């Protein structure tokens, strides 16, 4: 696990290249503080900040093949590297290390870019083929590990984080308004955009070949929901458990201590239990709060008592949150929406203090196995559209909007208001609306005239619409699952999770995002994977069966699903966080920025504090942009 950075220079300068690569690596040293390595010629530079996980003494990067004609810097873990290594040795390759990184140079010798579908793992890497003068940039099929790139008049630059690119000669801070409106609407920025017009995310399942100063991007993998298996529900549950168990077993490979981030949910409990069954009990860690409605520790402790070696309750106070908020909002290098990411970084930091360098999480199961109620809502919307439009718009919606804002994690009234205002004729647009933070209709009143003039013709819906043709012919559930995998999973869950954990020099692994498991999920009939009245029906049934066999029947029967949330709704109503937000979004500060209308923002804050509206996500989005603008 590492951070990588590098470039191909149009005006070779060996001395300047060395200094520039050092500045880029300085920006991502947190991703790998254990070792810095570099490969520099007059025309190319590759750099790595290594976090030592496997082969602690022998795995330093860059790594070359036998004759030194292929060089790689790499960020990630290859979970099937042992099988691939054995095949390569049989083919005559010689290895100098025990680490998974060296697999890449030998695979490339034999298969070129055709090696990428063979890799089961999370990765982003840059590989230089000296004999051809080519550079290959590649990213895993889910987008677990990030990779950004930009082209200036001086060269092509790439790095694990946007902030490392900002030291590149000729770097432009010109904003990408497609990315900006997508963030305001959706709370995150998905591929291929970044907040900067001339910086792109490498799409998951893609690679870029750089030849002679030109870049060509190619897809090597995509999710396919068109091929369905003939399988019964009991058979599907058994196969699901087998595949998850195998993935957990694969991802336990490490030469350093491994722990589990344990929530109150079934997914992370399953990971913990399977880890205990495969390789012995691990330690577990849970983020905890004084506010009981948000505190998952009581249930997590019950799982830990059965399956963990030891359990750590990591208490986070409002003061802890406030101390980290603005640093977290700037660390990603782009506007960062969900403030749960502050909690994620805090938990990662505390895990590192306890001596852990690797953690397993339960992320990914929701996207693969229909775990978000927005998917259920999109299906129900087809029935709701049978109600006459005049009745929906002029009777039901006004009545729902009169309901109180509610409190706690995702209050029911908030969900009802979102549903009533989201339903349109088009299924994709309806699904997009369910997830939006700020509707496009709200931009004129929120943004200054100058900014609105720049964004009024930019449609945030493009983030979803770009996949509409690809999913033509799919069942609605499969089509929207595909969109979630391509947008929310990659742009929000994985990107922010990686950024938060690596800020603390902690590797985060996600066993539910395994190649075989994902292909199995996409092959399942919709009726097996989805139930309009329940989330994750197959996954929950399979996990419940497994946990009950492991002796947790009493816990599974009393289990109630809840999402991971921080008490932000409460904290921004009154208290220290509310005071900080009001100071940061004061009228003079906003007027100086010239981005948001101060009067509108003040009304949003006042209505939230008074309980008239639940503006939690709007306030977070505004704060994120405001803090980001100060970095330009």
Secondary structure, DSSP 8 states (H G I E B T S, - for coil): -EEEEEEEESS--HHHHHHHHHHHHHTTGGG-TTEEEEEE-SSEEEEEEE---SSTTT--SSEE-TTS-EEEEEEEEETTHHHHHHHHHHTT---S-SSSHHHHHHHHHHHGGGGGGG--EEEEEEEEETTTTEEEEEE-SS--S--EEEE-SSEEEEESSHHHHTTSTT----B-HHHHHHHHHHSS--TT--SBTTEEE--TTEEEEEETTEEEEEE------S------HHHHHHHHHHHHHHHHHHTT--SS-EEEE--SSHHHHHHHHHHHHHH--EEEEEEE-SSGGG--HHHHHHHHHHHEEEEEEEE--HHHHHHHHHHHHHHTSS----THHHHHHHHHHHHHHTT-SEEEE-TTHHHHTT--HHHHHHHHHHHHTTS-HHHIIIIIHHHHHTS----STT-HHHHHHHHHHH--SSHHHHHHHHH-SS-GGGHHHHB-HHHHHHHTT--TTHHHHTTTTTTTTS-HHHHHHHHHIIIIIIIIIIHHHHHHHHHTT-EEEETT--HHHHHHHHHS-HHHH-BTTBSSHHHHHHHHHHHHHTT-HHHHHH--------THHHHTTSSHHHHHHHHHT-HHHHHHHTSB-HHHHHHHHHHHHTTSS--HHHHHHHHHHHHHHTT-
